[in-house]
Amino acid sequence: MVTGPFQSGPSTGTSDALKTRIRADNGVYFKAWSQDPQAFVISAASFFDTLRKAKTIRPDMTDFDVLQAKVRTAGLSKGTSPLGQLDMADVTAIASIFKEGYINGMDWNTTLDNKIQSPYAKIGGPTFSKEISTALKRIDKSDATQRLNDAYFKTFGTYPTGEQIEKFKNKYNAEAQLQLATTTRTRNANDTGTSSSAKTKEEISGEGFTQAEYETFLGKFLADNYKITGKEESGLVKDTITNLKRVYKDNMLPEPPINELAQIATDIVRTGDTGIQEQKMTAKITAIRGIAAKLYPGLKDSFDAGTDLVTILNPIVQSANNYLGTSFDKSNPIFSQVLNYNDGKTVRVMNASEMKSFFESLPEFNTSDAGRAKGTSIANALRDGLR
């Protein structure tokens, strides 16, 4: 499917400032008039290098690739080389577009969009022909290496093997070809006034590899062609496992074995879509807090709001240790009693007064400064510690 700038409507107007810039003496558009096509492309090399680095038109293609694709889409070039690699047919076509841009004071992208949209366009429509779509979507070894290297490192913190790159290239090109395939289906159509039905055939042409389909393809390939070990040093998998471990720890839950964490990370990678990956990660963290909420039902609202157990527990532990002169760890079972206090009506966290009475019932209170002083109020200490 082709959407976005490739299907923008025809444009006939342009600003005076843009016209002035396009028609500047010795500018790139001017050079298209003053030189033959080959010399023009050579003299404008730095301009085209800028286009090769920019992605201002489509997020999935460089501006140079868009230029090259559009001259082919408009029927101006019969070039067959991979995008990013000009052949002579492209050179002549690109030079002609910049000449027209100079005449009309119009940038190359708008000029090409108008040609593609025009009823006089050689291919007669705003979308890519199947041949152009195929040229756009197939990748060679260099493309496969760059794409998979980038994705692999961002995901796993390492790079793929040559065998994996070759496998990726072959699977990608096979899927791209499948996306462009034309299929025929037969459907029944009732004949008017009869009880019989007629069968009609219709052809459905594939729309090509969309960005969403590519992300899904890439996510599945990554998930199926890498075994997570838990020893990754960077990347999405490392971040995912680290965050999961933290949430289990911060809610005082036992950490699952690495194979379980690896499976969660693999499922997240498999989606391929950043937004869905974030949603799945958020859902998993929420599920972990849900486990903690069953152990501490009085804190359910806090867990539902995204608060971890240690955020609530640490101030209570600190206050108790300050008051009793102890060094209790937060795993001490006395704190479960504080957090799961049953008042006969509900299970909740003790308030300051209830904590005072509870801590003073512990044997440690008798040897504490507070116990010896007997007149020291626990309420102030707890209030200060809980601020």
Summary of the structure (lengths in Angstrom):
residues: 387
radius of gyration: 33.2
end to end distance: 57.1
largest distance: 103.5
contacts: 1098
relative contact order: 0.06
helix: 61%
strand: 6%
